[in-house]
Amino acid sequence: MQHQRVEINPEVMGGKPVIRGTRIPVETVLRKLGAGVSEEQILNDHPRLTIEDIRAAQSFAADYLADENLVYG
């Protein structure tokens, strides 16, 4: 799993995955999308982000979940 727009660095945001070159966690982007915030509003709230960064956050999460052993129960 290689994601050029997402980085994990223990010295940035406690090692949470962030959009490369920012301190914006992937989690923040995903939570906003999940809450119904539009991509346009996310970009307005975080001017350093691009639409490609939002897509990268979604892709990162999908790849992460694809590697998990999920138990439904």
Summary of the structure (lengths in Angstrom):
residues: 73
radius of gyration: 12.7
end to end distance: 27.8
largest distance: 40.5
contacts: 171
relative contact order: 0.19
helix: 48%
strand: 7%
